[in-house]
Amino acid sequence: MNNTIGNRSETILEHLALDGAINRLKALEVPADALVWHRFFGALLLVLLVLLFLSGAFMAFYFSPAPGSAYDSVDYALFTLPFGDVIKGIHHYGWNLFLIVMGLHLVRGFWIGAYKAPRQLVWVSGVLILLLVPAFVITGDLLPWDQKGYWSTQVRISIMRSVPLVGDFMVQLLQGGPLTGIVALTRFYVLHIIFLPGVLVLLMVIHFHFIRHRGLCGPLSGDDLSRKTVRFFPVIINRWLILFLVVTFVLGLISWYWPAPLGDPADPTDSTYVPKPEWWVLFLNQLVTIFKGAWSVIGSVIIPGGLAGLLIALPFIDSSPERHPAHRKMVMLIAALLAIAVLVLSIMGYLEHHA
Amino acid sequence: MNNHKQKQTPHLDRRAFIKTTVLCSGAVILTGFPLASYFIAPALKKATGKWVNFGAVENLSSGSIEMLTYEFMVKDGWLVLPQRGFVWAKIDKDHNIKVFSSTCTHLACNVIWQEDANQFICPCHSGRFDSNGKPVAGPPTKPLSVLGHKIEEDKLLVYLNV
């Protein structure tokens, strides 16, 4: 192999054929507006995702996906291993924070009209990521094989079963049979750590591809921030690293003082255990309670499906170029009504299950 | 030479495209069919039933509703594991027996019998059923499932789906 270029020898980067990529990264300039604090929801999501992947991958070292040993393996990792509580805690608090920040990311994108042309597909790919997250929660919750995970899964499976025509088959396919046993647990585990992360990374690559090619959304008011630029490397990268350090430290500290919960081992015969829906799913749970019997499909499929469809289709429904919220009164009004409905249902659900 | 090349290109492109499409489809089918079958197979397994012995009928007291627990081995994939649970048996004054599933017809939590309220109560969403399993309050609209039972040699056998 020729390791020289002209009369000098190759640098390591050239040898690895990475010089082009690094030079492009060095030359990359982004609008100075990218440094505004509310631009960092996306970066924060990226940081949290790295933490979730890391903590999850390391937890997998000690996880035994079988009903007889899953609980003990989690218990062992949590209480016996050094930093076991911190690593599980970062995973636990991390995904809760991930949901909150994703909500803020979405609200911000909606508020400033980030879904308007030419960025429609940035929005659509982002919404697809949002819709994928519940699948992570559903598959992840069962893994510790504790009461909460087991019974929440029973409720979710029951909701899934209520879907007309395909419900039963979907449940059978997900569980790999009629029981929530070892086949189900192994499936949930593999989906949680291999297939779903694969789809998530693919969607993120698509999301970033569109951001790269359709650009960031400029500020609403035309100040000169948008004309100034900063270098992606090192300015933005360093901000991300600071964010990573702060988030890891804070989540680690929280996990250290308040370890992630692990309930009693799952007991399918326990008639006293009442699964309480998580905060983010309270409104959906309340819908299932409101629509009864033959109408239950409205609460379990039609309304959630409609909302998801509405989110995906938003850039094509509200396609006017106007971005300022004050000039998008109709869209804002509908969104506000929907937000109030979600809030009211969540409060109702909270009062019913937690108060 | 150039003209000749220009004439050939669209034709070649189409041929190359069709060839690649055919090869791609072949690759997808060749890998997809076994992988999909591999993944779906257990889902096609139908739930089977089983008669479970709940012991002597004479142990059940007339005019009561009793919780009967069960544990039997069931094959789940490659593992044989104990399957545990319970059913509710209603025994009237003439010692006629009716057995209810403990699964709430709303979202599959276990219902519990409350003697003072004379109702089955689901702790999850406050669904209530009367002593005949009919829904009387809360979200459930379907009655509790009545399980088939028989008495053989003074033993109560209940048919459970496993």
Contacts between the chains, C-beta under 8 A, distances in Angstrom:
chain1	res1	chain2	res2	distance
A	66	B	79	7.2
A	67	B	81	6.6
A	68	B	81	7.3
A	151	B	109	7.0
A	154	B	107	7.7
A	154	B	108	4.9
A	154	B	109	7.0
A	155	B	107	4.7
A	155	B	108	6.6
A	155	B	109	7.0
A	155	B	124	6.9
A	157	B	108	7.0
A	158	B	106	7.7
A	158	B	107	4.4
A	158	B	108	3.8
A	159	B	107	6.6
A	169	B	43	6.9
A	172	B	42	7.9
A	172	B	43	4.0
A	172	B	44	7.5
A	172	B	45	7.8
A	173	B	39	7.9
A	173	B	40	6.4
A	173	B	43	4.2
A	175	B	43	7.7
A	176	B	42	4.1
A	176	B	43	6.1
A	176	B	77	6.9
A	177	B	42	4.9
A	177	B	43	6.9
A	177	B	45	5.5
A	177	B	76	6.8
A	177	B	77	7.0
A	178	B	45	7.5
A	178	B	47	4.1
A	178	B	161	7.4
A	178	B	162	7.6
A	179	B	74	7.2
A	179	B	76	5.2
A	179	B	83	7.5
A	179	B	162	7.6
A	181	B	74	8.0
A	181	B	76	3.6
A	181	B	77	7.1
A	181	B	79	7.4
A	181	B	81	6.2
A	182	B	76	5.3
A	182	B	77	5.5
A	182	B	78	7.4
A	182	B	79	4.8
A	182	B	81	6.9
A	183	B	42	5.8
A	183	B	76	5.9
A	183	B	77	3.8
A	186	B	77	7.7
A	267	B	84	7.7
A	268	B	83	7.9
A	268	B	84	5.8
A	268	B	85	5.9
A	269	B	69	6.4
A	269	B	84	4.6
A	269	B	85	5.4
A	269	B	86	5.8
A	269	B	110	7.8
A	270	B	110	7.3
A	271	B	67	7.8
A	271	B	86	7.2
A	271	B	102	6.8
A	271	B	110	4.1
A	271	B	111	7.5
A	271	B	112	4.7
A	271	B	123	7.7
A	272	B	112	7.3
A	272	B	123	6.9
A	273	B	123	7.9
A	274	B	109	7.3
A	274	B	123	4.4
A	274	B	124	5.7
A	275	B	109	7.3
A	275	B	124	6.5
A	288	B	107	7.0
A	288	B	139	7.6
A	289	B	125	5.4
A	289	B	139	5.2
A	292	B	106	8.0
A	292	B	139	5.0
A	292	B	140	7.5
A	292	B	141	5.1
A	293	B	141	3.1
A	293	B	142	7.1
A	294	B	141	7.5
A	352	B	125	7.8
